[in-house]
Amino acid sequence: MHAPGRFRARRLGPDALPPRSPRQRRVAGWGWFSLLGAALAVAAVCAVAVLRPWGAPEPVVPVAVAEGDAAVAASVPPAPLVLEEGARVLVFGDSWVYGSAATVPTLGFAYRLADELGVETVVAGVRGSGYLKPGLDGPAYGERIAALDPALDPDLVIVEGSINDRRLYPAGYRDAVTAAWDALEARYPDAAIVILGPSPQVLPVEDPTSSIDRDLSELAAARGWWYISPIADEWITTANYLDVIDTGPIGRDHPSTDGHAYLAARVADAVEAMELQPAIVADAPRDEDAVAP
């Protein structure tokens, strides 16, 4: 957990931020078995499969869902997030990242994450933008990522959104996301990457927004990236909708100042939960050898 800090949040121009790859993942290893033990294990499994075919384990086969030249592989468990106090966090996204509808944009959730997590946040939000849709102040995500400064060197990149793609979805969507994320990894190969899916601006959640959320979740899982789904986790419901969303002519269904504060707390909680996940190690103790923390 991070104690709240007083690190300064910075805003970058619409074309100033580059992409980056996630941290190295820890992979569990299997211990060596003797040849005799392995042979006996295989024989036992085969015997059970013959006698009880419905109980035989299914083979693990990589699954791919393709669109054009893009393919989604089977999901990879994400590694625990390591985020030191004072780390640099790039928050990249649309008008919600920009801070729209807050009293001033710097009261937006992306800026508030600096104090919530005890980090330095660099904010890159372009109103109206998405993976497919150009924004009011800059191009779509792919072009914006390509223009990011490699020297920024963030420790963590949070990519948010975007509901702005819902009217153009699904044509070319997965390809656009894949290309943008590839560019982000190439730009920041040492950064951890967390994907923050779209939040509902209206209720009930629009069908294309729900589909975008599912696509992003699957694509992130295939890369072993953490994914946060405000939709699946019900951050915005009928019970708190009017407390979070400004539906007036100025807010235009964006988070209010209080709504941004609420979102910052939810994102911070989600990030800190990623830090608390146990690492998978090759020599993990057996249950009888485990020592309570």
C-alpha angles and dihedrals in degrees: 000000000000124000111231109269137194098236117150120248116220131202119219124202118262093264100037104090128088132199127252142195126246125259120271113282124230112232126204116239129208122232120242117264126201116255091245093052092049092050092051091048092051091047091051093050092048091050092052091047091054095047097037109021091172089062097049115115115253116240116253106245124177111247122215130190110191134199113178107314094339120099131184116215127204114291122272121210109248120239121243111275117247112202120165122207109268092026119152113249122190112206109197126182149084137307092313088061090042089060099244116181093016113121085254123003092244088068088064120119094255091060093043090058088076092070095032093057101023092242141117111258124204109199124210110172125155117190115238096008130131141155090284103019126073115226136230093259103027147359131286122295097270095056092042092052091049089056096051118120111253089206090067088082099184122195091216133020120201112195112197133195157300132214087150090081094059096097093049097041135146104016108096093345101127091044091052092049092047093050092047093049092046089054091047092053091048092050097048108022094167098049127101111235126211122184117215109197126217120291118219114257091187135027133265091042111251115248096239090051090053090049091050089052091053093047093050091047092053094045092048092048090053089059096044092247126146114252127200117199114193087183098053091041091049097231091160118041138155088269095062104017096109091045091055106031127059104215095179128109092269099042094042094192096315125127115280120229089270089045091056090051089052092049092049090055092048094048091047091051090050093049093048090050088057089056091054095055111114117249119240110236132183095233098043110159121252118250093263091051097045117120119213113242 
